[in-house]
């Protein structure tokens, strides 16, 4: 986090404790290239109102991907740029092939015992 961003957030906390509004605080800090957007001030004030005074932005952090489906995880490990539709089609295709194997059917014609 840049020092300027940290300083501005610290100043916003100060304004919050002085009972300033987000709009008032934004007007106080509109200067130069390091100014907050008005929406950012409102976002930070919303955090402060919920007693969250963590100074880290969190804007660019992505939550870790969690999958309980090992088949889906394997597909993503192969190519994590696949769309949801591509993944669904691939999962459906693999699922159908697995069902053919379980029931002893030939995936080509769907008949029993023709493997």
C-alpha positions as a Markdown table, in Angstrom:
| # | Residue | x | y | z |
|---|---|---|---|---|
| 1 | Unk | 0.0 | 0.0 | 0.0 |
| 2 | Unk | 1.4 | 3.4 | -0.9 |
| 3 | Unk | 2.2 | 5.8 | 1.9 |
| 4 | Unk | -0.1 | 8.4 | 0.4 |
| 5 | Unk | -3.1 | 6.0 | 0.3 |
| 6 | Unk | -2.4 | 5.0 | 3.8 |
| 7 | Unk | -2.2 | 8.6 | 4.9 |
| 8 | Unk | -5.5 | 9.4 | 3.3 |
| 9 | Unk | -7.2 | 6.5 | 4.9 |
| 10 | Unk | -5.8 | 7.5 | 8.3 |
| 11 | Unk | -7.1 | 11.0 | 7.7 |
| 12 | Unk | -10.5 | 9.5 | 6.8 |
| 13 | Unk | -10.6 | 7.7 | 10.1 |
| 14 | Unk | -9.8 | 11.0 | 11.9 |
| 15 | Unk | -12.7 | 12.7 | 10.1 |
| 16 | Unk | -15.0 | 9.8 | 10.9 |
| 17 | Unk | -14.1 | 10.2 | 14.6 |
| 18 | Unk | -14.8 | 13.9 | 14.3 |
| 19 | Unk | -18.3 | 13.0 | 13.1 |
| 20 | Unk | -17.7 | 14.3 | 9.6 |
| 21 | Unk | -19.7 | 12.8 | 6.8 |
| 22 | Unk | -18.1 | 10.9 | 3.9 |
| 23 | Unk | -19.1 | 13.8 | 1.6 |
| 24 | Unk | -17.5 | 16.4 | 3.9 |
| 25 | Unk | -14.4 | 14.4 | 4.2 |
| 26 | Unk | -14.1 | 13.9 | 0.5 |
| 27 | Unk | -14.3 | 17.7 | -0.1 |
| 28 | Unk | -11.5 | 18.2 | 2.4 |
| 29 | Unk | -9.2 | 15.8 | 0.6 |
| 30 | Unk | -9.8 | 16.6 | -3.0 |
| 31 | Unk | -6.4 | 17.6 | -4.2 |
| 32 | Unk | -3.8 | 16.4 | -6.7 |
| 33 | Unk | -3.5 | 13.1 | -8.3 |
| 34 | Unk | -3.7 | 11.1 | -5.0 |
| 35 | Unk | -7.3 | 12.2 | -4.1 |
| 36 | Unk | -9.9 | 9.6 | -3.3 |
| 37 | Unk | -13.0 | 9.2 | -5.4 |
| 38 | Unk | -16.2 | 10.2 | -3.6 |
| 39 | Unk | -17.4 | 6.6 | -3.9 |
| 40 | Unk | -14.2 | 5.4 | -2.1 |
| 41 | Unk | -14.8 | 7.7 | 0.8 |
| 42 | Unk | -18.3 | 6.3 | 1.2 |
| 43 | Unk | -16.9 | 2.8 | 1.0 |
| 44 | Unk | -14.4 | 3.5 | 3.8 |
| 45 | Unk | -17.0 | 5.2 | 5.9 |
| 46 | Unk | -19.3 | 2.2 | 5.5 |
| 47 | Unk | -16.4 | 0.0 | 6.8 |
| 48 | Unk | -15.8 | 2.4 | 9.7 |
| 49 | Unk | -19.5 | 2.3 | 10.7 |
| 50 | Unk | -19.3 | -1.5 | 11.0 |
| 51 | Unk | -16.3 | -1.1 | 13.3 |
| 52 | Unk | -13.8 | -2.2 | 10.7 |
| 53 | Unk | -10.8 | 0.0 | 10.9 |
| 54 | Unk | -8.5 | -2.3 | 8.9 |
| 55 | Unk | -6.4 | 0.0 | 6.7 |
| 56 | Unk | -5.7 | -2.6 | 4.0 |
| 57 | Unk | -7.6 | -1.9 | 0.9 |
| 58 | Unk | -8.5 | -5.4 | -0.1 |
| 59 | Unk | -9.7 | -4.2 | -3.5 |
| 60 | Unk | -7.3 | -6.3 | -5.5 |
| 61 | Unk | -7.3 | -9.4 | -3.4 |
| 62 | Unk | -9.2 | -12.4 | -4.8 |
| 63 | Unk | -10.5 | -15.1 | -2.5 |
| 64 | Unk | -8.9 | -18.4 | -3.0 |
| 65 | Unk | -10.8 | -20.8 | -5.3 |
| 66 | Unk | -12.4 | -23.7 | -3.5 |
| 67 | Unk | -13.9 | -26.6 | -5.2 |
| 68 | Unk | -15.3 | -29.7 | -3.6 |
| 69 | Unk | -15.7 | -31.4 | -7.0 |
| 70 | Unk | -12.4 | -33.1 | -7.8 |
| 71 | Unk | -13.5 | -33.6 | -11.4 |
| 72 | Unk | -14.1 | -29.9 | -11.8 |
| 73 | Unk | -10.8 | -29.1 | -10.1 |
| 74 | Unk | -9.0 | -31.4 | -12.5 |
| 75 | Unk | -10.5 | -29.6 | -15.5 |
| 76 | Unk | -9.5 | -26.2 | -14.1 |
| 77 | Unk | -6.0 | -27.5 | -13.5 |
| 78 | Unk | -5.8 | -28.5 | -17.2 |
| 79 | Unk | -7.0 | -25.0 | -18.3 |
| 80 | Unk | -8.1 | -22.4 | -15.8 |
| 81 | Unk | -9.3 | -20.1 | -18.6 |
| 82 | Unk | -12.3 | -22.2 | -19.5 |
| 83 | Unk | -15.7 | -20.6 | -19.4 |
| 84 | Unk | -18.5 | -21.9 | -17.1 |
| 85 | Unk | -20.2 | -23.2 | -20.2 |
| 86 | Unk | -17.1 | -25.1 | -21.4 |
| 87 | Unk | -16.7 | -26.6 | -18.0 |
| 88 | Unk | -20.3 | -27.7 | -17.8 |
| 89 | Unk | -20.1 | -29.4 | -21.2 |
| 90 | Unk | -16.9 | -31.1 | -20.3 |
| 91 | Unk | -18.2 | -32.3 | -17.0 |
| 92 | Unk | -21.5 | -33.5 | -18.6 |
| 93 | Unk | -19.5 | -35.4 | -21.3 |
| 94 | Unk | -17.2 | -37.1 | -18.7 |
| 95 | Unk | -20.2 | -37.9 | -16.5 |
| 96 | Unk | -22.0 | -39.6 | -19.4 |
| 97 | Unk | -18.9 | -41.6 | -20.3 |
| 98 | Unk | -18.6 | -42.7 | -16.7 |
| 99 | Unk | -22.2 | -43.8 | -16.6 |
| 100 | Unk | -21.7 | -45.9 | -19.7 |
| 101 | Unk | -18.7 | -47.5 | -18.0 |
| 102 | Unk | -20.7 | -48.3 | -14.9 |
| 103 | Unk | -23.6 | -49.9 | -16.8 |
| 104 | Unk | -21.4 | -51.7 | -19.3 |
| 105 | Unk | -22.7 | -49.8 | -22.3 |
| 106 | Unk | -20.8 | -48.8 | -25.4 |
| 107 | Unk | -20.5 | -45.0 | -25.5 |
| 108 | Unk | -20.8 | -45.0 | -29.3 |
| 109 | Unk | -24.2 | -46.7 | -29.6 |
| 110 | Unk | -25.4 | -46.9 | -26.0 |
| 111 | Unk | -26.1 | -50.7 | -26.2 |
| 112 | Unk | -25.2 | -53.1 | -23.4 |
| 113 | Unk | -22.2 | -55.4 | -23.8 |
| 114 | Unk | -21.0 | -54.1 | -27.1 |
| 115 | Unk | -17.6 | -53.0 | -25.7 |
